[in-house]
Amino acid sequence: MIWAAIVIAIAQVAVFVVLAPLVVGVMRQVRARLEGRAGPGVWQPWRDVRKLLRKNPVRAQGSSGMLRAGPVAVLVSSLLLCVLLPLVGTIPFDLIPSDLFVIVSVMLIGVVALALVGLDSGTAFGGMGSSRHMTVAALVEPTLLLSVYALSIPAGSSTLSLIVQARLDTPEIIISPVSVLAIVALAIAIMAETGRLPVDNPGTHLELTMLHEAMLIEASGRDLAWLELGSWLKLAALLGLVANLVVPWGVVTDFGAFALLLGTVTIAAKVLVLAVLLTVGEVFLAKVRLFQVPELLAGSFALAFLAVTASYLVA
Amino acid sequence: MTDTLYTQLVGLCTGTLLLTSALMVWRHSLLASIRLLSAQGVALAALVAVIGAQENEAELILVSLLILATKGVALPWVLAHQTKATIRTIEESPRLNPTAALLTVTLLTILAYVVVSRLIGLGTSVGSHAAPIGLAMILTGFLLLITRRRARSQLIGFLLLDNGIATVAFLTSGGVPLLLELGVSLDVLLVVLILHVFTGRMRHKFGGTDVDQLRELHD
């Protein structure tokens, strides 16, 4: 079983490293087409990363080692997320289970590393972006924990692999009110965590509104490539998680060559479809004011909390 | 009806009731609150119909139709009976900001759960297990009554309170006799009509029903 878990983990990392830039490219292209622009094509993020990886980074004078280590930490935390989440298959490692708290703390490592990178260059924008980023992160973490906790109650385990497995075995719990509330709360939290509309606008560099871009503004060359790839991987992996929670069919539960191929193809299709849906939804959304972001996140927290209470009260 | 289906349907209805109550606290616009109230009335009627179908009581089905007519259709229609253009612009500015209000709702839900489990004990039946949701709706109704400034938004809080009382009644004891239910429903309809006429006259006379500005007498 341990070999099956390792093969699936390698497959997940390989698939998502190829898929993540493509997902971002598809999202940008769909948005461009919906806005009446031609768009740069779906492979543009890949070309950007390749170009950036060939360039040496320019770092601010007096910056510490955090500026070197931070981008790598962001990338590693996202890769670890790809290893642990049940994306292609639900066969878990025995030693490191894809437990809810493990996942959230791995995500937190990336968040903190990114905030430190923003602070380290010592510019006003970087510090502003980091402070906003940490504010949002502090509000998002409880929602993430609570919503996955609500999903874990019917499955009887806080391991994400087992939750997906339980939803595959008994599909009627997918449309139960608890699950729907928790998925909505989780979706809002993930939109905030990955810096999508309505919390952050990924396509702008306007100083009044940007969160994520403000931290990357001083990064260049290789550093920028790692940071971008890390955030894309995180977006793709979390989209994959939501897709597997809503439509669990196709994940590998019994290890085999054909099952692995099927799992790879279905997860790629699910993530791409979800990304297109997300982009189409985003076209109709405007970014909310920064001071109203806590209101939105408190709303999602309340939804997650109601999901937990409802699952205890009713079921 | 099988037991698992019954549990799921009761869960769906009570979940909708709780969700609409929380959303009423979240949204500021009056039109959205009225729509949520209508959805809540429909969910309550569905809950009563589910309980009636499980216990094979034709009377409860009749009561559910009555609830659908009054709480799902008539009351929201009375409240929204105004040109859509003016009602669309009415925005509430509550005393409590939405973040604090939403967190208060979660605390009230915990309180309801603790109180009900101490008071009657959560029995084995599905209905009494879901009873805390009714109490949570009552407490949320009180919260709306306290924190809203306008008379008509407070009216929505009052109706949420009434829905909560009805939910508790149906979940714990399988409902009240038809005659009583008919009386209570008509009573509430009448109260809402009178209050609505009052607020209309007050707005006509004084130009607003913000209770903060109604402290002194006007000539």
Interface residues (C-beta under 8 A of the other chain):
Chain A: E172 S176 P177 V178 L181 P294 E295 A298 G299 F301 A302 L303 F305 L306 T309 A310 Y312 L313 V314 A315
Chain B: T7 Q8 V10 G11 L12 T14 G15 T16 L18 L19 A22 W26 N97 P98 T99 L102 L103 V105 T106 T109 I110 Y113 V126 H129 A130 P132 I133
